[in-house]
């Protein structure tokens, strides 16, 4: 059997990116011990180069996301802690890397800003395509950045690695022709638009509801960026935009829902995109419980607002709402608005980013979604 290598990943990339991938082999960017999770439903497993080098190499050259840090580095990554810690850095599955790089579509000589250096692999791939001198990659975690620089040096590339908050971009190197973002964002920072050349492109995982996210490609026209959703993808969040749990809940307000909570839970990603415009910053999750009930929780940042709904077939759903906002009522209004539009799916939505913030639109940038009145 042939030893796994870059050619085993080539089918995931276009010919141009496959050439870059061969020139910057992934093995230089993977730690000797880590947790590898294949794309799809296959469970993850611990890989250790010292004890099983063949399994380690097979994971490196397969379509796996490889976890490299948990809990922002406060907990050592081991086979045991990897299963219970909060992921905070990784080497993304090659198929997702390929999809985002294809959307980025840089030309030779383009100036590229990468937000989220991680292990340094995509910075190396970009260095092959546009020249390392044209790549600036920013990383908020000094320890992650230090390891990435070591990885890049081992692979033979020297892009500009800067330790800073990626939400601020890196104005010193602007303007950029391309901005490549490797972490999820709820709100696209306007600094990225300001630092991108007119006609330039920003590609980012957009995760407005802290759930399954989307591939968003934004073209900058000057002081405005206009983008469409191109697919689905979920990434670790930009650290400053992570969701915080609600504050301790006061006494609940009890009521009954008008809408069956299951209809909201199962509506799909089109609704979740619409919610980013209708009730910005609000997330919800639904699950079927072992006792036959269905439960939905609705949250907004750290405001302390929370709603939990339980329903069984043929019975009204009890709603408990906490804090200054009645979030379930807002979610119902948003859901019914989305239904009234014909239940559009994610591929009909887009986002405009300007100095006033982020605006979600349906079908056309001129058709911005208004927030529900509460």
C-alpha positions as CSV (number, residue, x, y, z in Angstrom):
1,X,0.0,0.0,0.0
2,X,1.3,3.5,-1.0
3,X,2.2,5.8,1.8
4,X,-0.5,8.6,2.2
5,X,0.7,11.9,0.9
6,X,-0.5,15.2,-0.8
7,X,-1.7,13.4,-3.9
8,X,-4.4,11.8,-1.7
9,X,-5.9,15.3,-1.2
10,X,-5.6,16.5,-4.8
11,X,-9.1,15.5,-5.8
12,X,-10.5,18.0,-3.3
13,X,-8.7,20.9,-4.9
14,X,-8.7,22.6,-8.3
15,X,-5.5,22.0,-10.3
16,X,-4.0,25.3,-9.3
17,X,-4.7,24.8,-5.6
18,X,-3.6,21.2,-5.8
19,X,-0.2,22.4,-7.0
20,X,0.0,24.7,-4.0
21,X,-1.1,22.0,-1.7
22,X,1.7,19.7,-3.0
23,X,4.2,22.5,-2.5
24,X,3.1,23.1,1.1
25,X,2.4,19.5,2.4
26,X,-0.1,19.4,5.3
27,X,2.2,17.2,7.4
28,X,4.4,20.2,8.3
29,X,1.4,21.9,10.0
30,X,0.0,19.0,12.2
31,X,1.3,18.3,15.7
32,X,2.6,14.9,16.6
33,X,-0.5,14.2,18.8
34,X,-4.0,15.6,18.2
35,X,-7.6,14.6,17.7
36,X,-8.7,14.0,14.1
37,X,-12.4,14.2,13.1
38,X,-13.3,13.1,9.6
39,X,-15.9,15.0,7.6
40,X,-19.3,13.4,7.9
41,X,-20.7,11.3,10.7
42,X,-17.5,9.3,11.5
43,X,-16.5,9.8,15.1
44,X,-13.1,11.4,15.9
45,X,-10.1,9.6,17.2
46,X,-6.8,10.4,18.8
47,X,-3.7,10.3,16.6
48,X,-0.1,10.0,17.8
49,X,2.8,10.0,15.5
50,X,5.1,8.4,18.1
51,X,2.9,5.3,18.8
52,X,1.2,4.9,15.4
53,X,2.9,6.9,12.6
54,X,0.9,5.2,9.9
55,X,-2.5,6.2,11.4
56,X,-1.2,9.7,12.0
57,X,-0.2,10.1,8.4
58,X,-3.4,8.6,7.1
59,X,-5.4,11.2,9.1
60,X,-3.2,14.0,7.9
61,X,-3.8,13.1,4.3
62,X,-7.5,12.5,4.6
63,X,-10.5,14.9,4.8
64,X,-10.3,15.5,8.5
65,X,-10.3,18.5,10.8
66,X,-7.5,18.1,13.3
67,X,-8.0,19.7,16.7
68,X,-4.8,21.4,17.9
69,X,-5.9,23.4,20.9
70,X,-8.7,23.5,23.5
71,X,-9.9,26.1,26.1
72,X,-7.6,28.8,24.5
73,X,-4.6,26.8,25.6
74,X,-5.6,26.8,29.3
75,X,-6.0,23.0,29.2
76,X,-3.3,20.7,27.7
77,X,-4.6,18.7,24.7
78,X,-4.7,15.0,25.5
79,X,-6.8,12.1,24.3
80,X,-9.1,12.6,27.3
81,X,-9.3,16.4,27.4
82,X,-9.9,16.6,23.7
83,X,-13.3,15.0,24.2
84,X,-14.5,17.5,26.8
85,X,-12.6,20.7,26.3
86,X,-13.9,23.6,24.2
87,X,-12.1,23.6,20.8
88,X,-10.2,26.8,20.2
89,X,-7.8,26.1,17.3
90,X,-7.5,23.5,14.6
91,X,-6.3,22.6,11.1
92,X,-9.5,22.6,9.0
93,X,-10.6,19.7,6.9
94,X,-9.0,20.1,3.4
95,X,-12.4,20.0,1.6
96,X,-13.5,23.1,3.4
97,X,-10.1,24.8,3.0
98,X,-10.4,24.1,-0.8
99,X,-13.9,25.6,-1.0
100,X,-13.0,28.8,0.7
101,X,-9.8,29.3,-1.3
102,X,-11.8,28.7,-4.5
103,X,-14.2,31.5,-3.4
104,X,-11.2,33.7,-2.6
105,X,-9.7,33.3,-6.1
106,X,-6.5,35.4,-5.6
107,X,-4.2,36.3,-8.5
108,X,-0.4,36.1,-8.5
109,X,0.9,39.2,-6.7
110,X,-2.4,40.0,-4.8
111,X,-2.0,41.3,-1.3
112,X,-3.9,39.0,1.0
113,X,-4.9,39.4,4.6
114,X,-5.7,36.2,6.5
115,X,-7.6,36.4,9.7
116,X,-6.8,33.4,11.9
117,X,-3.4,31.9,11.3
118,X,-4.1,28.6,13.1
119,X,-1.5,26.1,12.2
120,X,-0.3,28.2,9.3
121,X,-1.3,25.8,6.5
122,X,-3.6,28.1,4.6
123,X,-1.0,30.9,5.0
124,X,1.5,28.6,3.3
125,X,-1.0,27.7,0.5
126,X,-1.6,31.4,-0.1
127,X,2.1,32.0,-0.1
128,X,2.5,29.6,-2.9
129,X,-0.2,31.2,-5.0
130,X,0.5,34.9,-4.5
131,X,4.0,35.1,-3.0
132,X,4.8,34.9,0.8
133,X,5.8,38.6,0.8
134,X,2.2,39.5,-0.2
135,X,0.6,37.5,2.6
136,X,-0.2,38.9,6.1
137,X,-1.8,36.5,8.5
138,X,-3.0,37.7,11.9
139,X,-3.6,35.5,15.0
140,X,-4.9,36.6,18.4
141,X,-3.2,33.8,20.4
142,X,0.5,34.4,20.8
143,X,1.2,30.7,21.4
144,X,-0.7,29.6,18.3
145,X,1.1,32.3,16.3
146,X,4.5,31.1,17.6
147,X,3.8,27.5,16.6
148,X,2.5,28.6,13.2
149,X,5.7,30.5,12.5
150,X,7.7,27.4,13.4
151,X,5.5,25.3,11.1
152,X,5.8,27.8,8.2
153,X,9.6,27.9,8.6
154,X,9.8,24.1,8.5
155,X,7.8,24.2,5.3
156,X,9.9,26.9,3.8
157,X,7.6,29.9,3.8
158,X,7.8,33.3,5.5
159,X,4.6,35.3,5.3
160,X,4.0,38.2,7.7
161,X,2.7,36.7,10.9
162,X,1.2,39.3,13.2
163,X,-0.2,38.8,16.7
164,X,-3.3,41.0,17.0
165,X,-7.1,40.9,17.2
166,X,-8.3,39.8,13.8
167,X,-11.5,41.8,14.1
168,X,-9.3,44.9,13.6
169,X,-7.6,43.5,10.5
170,X,-4.1,44.9,10.0
171,X,-4.3,48.5,8.7
172,X,-0.5,48.8,8.3
173,X,-0.6,46.4,5.3
174,X,-3.7,47.7,3.6
175,X,-5.2,47.9,1.1
176,X,-5.6,44.2,0.5
177,X,-6.9,42.5,-2.7
178,X,-8.3,39.6,-0.7
179,X,-9.3,38.9,2.9
180,X,-9.4,35.2,3.9
181,X,-11.1,34.5,7.2
182,X,-10.7,31.2,8.9
183,X,-13.0,31.7,11.9
184,X,-16.7,32.2,12.2
185,X,-18.2,35.7,12.7
186,X,-21.6,36.9,13.7
187,X,-20.9,40.4,12.6
188,X,-18.5,41.2,9.7
189,X,-16.1,43.9,11.1
190,X,-16.2,47.0,9.0
191,X,-12.5,47.3,9.4
192,X,-12.2,44.4,6.9
193,X,-14.2,46.4,4.3
194,X,-12.1,49.6,5.0
195,X,-8.9,47.7,4.4
196,X,-9.9,46.0,1.2
197,X,-9.2,47.6,-2.2
198,X,-12.3,48.5,-4.3
199,X,-13.2,45.3,-6.3
200,X,-11.4,43.2,-3.7
201,X,-13.0,40.2,-2.0
202,X,-13.6,39.1,1.6
203,X,-14.4,35.4,2.1
204,X,-15.6,34.4,5.6
205,X,-17.6,31.7,7.5
206,X,-20.7,33.7,8.6
207,X,-22.3,32.3,11.7
208,X,-25.0,34.8,12.9
209,X,-26.8,32.4,15.2
210,X,-24.0,30.3,16.6
211,X,-25.3,27.3,14.7
212,X,-24.5,25.8,11.3
213,X,-22.9,28.6,9.4
214,X,-22.5,29.8,5.8
215,X,-19.8,30.6,3.3
216,X,-20.1,34.3,2.5
217,X,-18.2,36.0,-0.3
218,X,-18.2,39.8,-0.1
219,X,-17.1,42.2,-2.9
220,X,-16.0,45.6,-1.7
221,X,-17.2,48.6,-3.8
222,X,-15.3,51.3,-1.9
223,X,-16.9,52.0,1.5
224,X,-19.4,49.2,1.2
225,X,-19.2,45.4,0.9
226,X,-21.9,43.4,-0.8
227,X,-22.0,39.6,-0.6
228,X,-24.0,36.5,-1.3
229,X,-24.1,33.2,0.6
230,X,-22.4,30.5,-1.4
231,X,-22.7,27.4,0.8
232,X,-22.8,26.1,4.3
233,X,-19.9,25.7,6.7
234,X,-19.3,25.9,10.5
235,X,-16.1,27.1,12.1
236,X,-14.8,28.1,15.6
237,X,-15.9,31.6,16.4
238,X,-13.7,34.8,16.3
239,X,-12.9,35.0,20.0
240,X,-14.3,38.5,20.6
241,X,-17.6,37.4,19.0
242,X,-18.2,34.2,20.9
243,X,-21.7,33.8,22.3
244,X,-22.0,34.2,26.0
245,X,-24.6,32.3,28.1
246,X,-27.5,34.4,29.5
247,X,-27.1,35.9,33.0
248,X,-28.9,34.2,35.8
249,X,-32.6,34.1,35.0
250,X,-35.1,35.9,37.2
251,X,-38.6,34.6,37.7
252,X,-40.2,33.3,34.4
253,X,-43.2,34.7,32.6
254,X,-45.4,31.8,31.7
255,X,-47.5,31.7,28.5
256,X,-48.5,29.4,25.6
257,X,-47.0,29.6,22.1
258,X,-49.0,30.3,18.9
259,X,-46.6,28.3,16.7
260,X,-45.7,24.7,17.3
261,X,-42.0,24.9,18.3
262,X,-41.2,21.9,16.2
263,X,-42.1,23.9,13.0
264,X,-39.4,26.5,14.0
265,X,-36.8,23.9,14.9
266,X,-37.2,22.0,11.6
267,X,-37.6,25.0,9.3
268,X,-34.0,24.8,8.0
269,X,-31.1,27.1,7.4
270,X,-33.2,29.6,5.4
271,X,-35.0,30.6,8.5
272,X,-31.8,30.9,10.5
273,X,-30.4,33.3,7.9
274,X,-33.6,35.4,7.9
275,X,-33.4,35.6,11.7
276,X,-30.0,37.4,11.4
277,X,-31.9,40.3,9.8
278,X,-35.2,40.0,11.7
279,X,-33.8,39.5,15.2
280,X,-30.1,40.1,15.0
281,X,-28.0,38.4,17.7
282,X,-30.7,36.0,18.7
283,X,-30.0,32.2,18.5
284,X,-32.2,29.3,19.1
285,X,-31.8,25.5,19.4
286,X,-34.3,22.7,19.4
287,X,-34.2,19.1,20.3
288,X,-36.4,16.0,20.7
289,X,-36.1,14.8,24.3
290,X,-36.1,11.2,25.4
291,X,-39.3,11.8,27.2
292,X,-41.1,12.6,24.0
293,X,-41.2,16.3,24.5
294,X,-39.6,18.9,22.1
295,X,-37.7,21.7,23.7
296,X,-36.5,25.0,22.2
297,X,-34.2,27.5,23.9
298,X,-33.9,31.0,22.6
299,X,-31.1,33.3,23.7
300,X,-29.6,36.7,23.1
301,X,-26.0,37.2,24.2
302,X,-25.5,37.8,27.9
303,X,-28.7,39.9,28.3
304,X,-30.3,37.2,30.5
305,X,-33.2,36.8,28.1
306,X,-34.2,33.2,27.7
307,X,-37.2,31.2,26.5
308,X,-37.8,27.5,26.8
309,X,-40.8,25.8,25.0
310,X,-42.0,22.2,25.4
311,X,-44.6,20.6,23.3
312,X,-46.2,17.2,22.7
313,X,-48.5,16.5,19.8
314,X,-52.0,17.9,20.3
315,X,-51.1,19.9,23.4
316,X,-50.2,23.6,23.7
317,X,-46.6,24.5,24.1
318,X,-45.7,26.1,27.4
319,X,-43.4,29.0,27.2
320,X,-41.1,30.4,29.9
321,X,-39.5,33.8,29.2
322,X,-36.9,35.6,31.2
323,X,-35.3,39.0,31.3
324,X,-36.2,42.2,29.6
325,X,-37.1,40.7,26.1
326,X,-39.8,38.2,25.3
327,X,-37.6,36.2,22.9
328,X,-40.1,33.5,22.1
329,X,-42.6,36.1,21.0
330,X,-40.0,37.7,18.8
331,X,-39.0,34.3,17.3
332,X,-42.6,33.6,16.5
333,X,-43.0,36.9,14.7
334,X,-39.8,36.3,12.8
335,X,-40.8,32.8,11.8
336,X,-44.2,34.0,10.5
337,X,-42.6,36.8,8.5
338,X,-40.3,34.2,6.9
339,X,-43.3,32.0,6.1
340,X,-45.1,35.0,4.5
341,X,-42.1,35.4,2.1
342,X,-42.6,31.9,0.8
343,X,-40.0,30.2,3.2
344,X,-37.0,31.2,1.1
345,X,-33.8,29.1,1.6
346,X,-30.3,30.3,2.3
347,X,-29.2,30.7,-1.3
348,X,-31.6,33.7,-1.8
349,X,-30.0,35.8,1.0
350,X,-27.0,38.1,1.1
351,X,-25.3,40.6,3.3
352,X,-24.3,44.2,2.9
353,X,-21.6,45.7,5.3
354,X,-21.2,49.5,5.6
355,X,-20.2,52.0,8.3
356,X,-23.6,51.5,10.0
357,X,-23.2,47.8,10.4
358,X,-24.4,44.5,8.8
359,X,-27.6,44.3,6.8
360,X,-29.2,41.1,5.6
361,X,-31.2,41.2,2.4
362,X,-33.4,38.9,0.4
363,X,-32.8,38.4,-3.4
364,X,-31.4,41.9,-3.9
365,X,-29.2,44.3,-1.9
366,X,-32.0,46.8,-2.3
367,X,-34.4,44.6,-0.4
368,X,-33.0,44.8,3.2
369,X,-34.8,42.9,5.9
370,X,-36.2,45.0,8.7
371,X,-36.0,43.9,12.3
372,X,-39.3,42.8,13.8
373,X,-41.0,45.3,16.1
374,X,-40.9,44.3,19.7
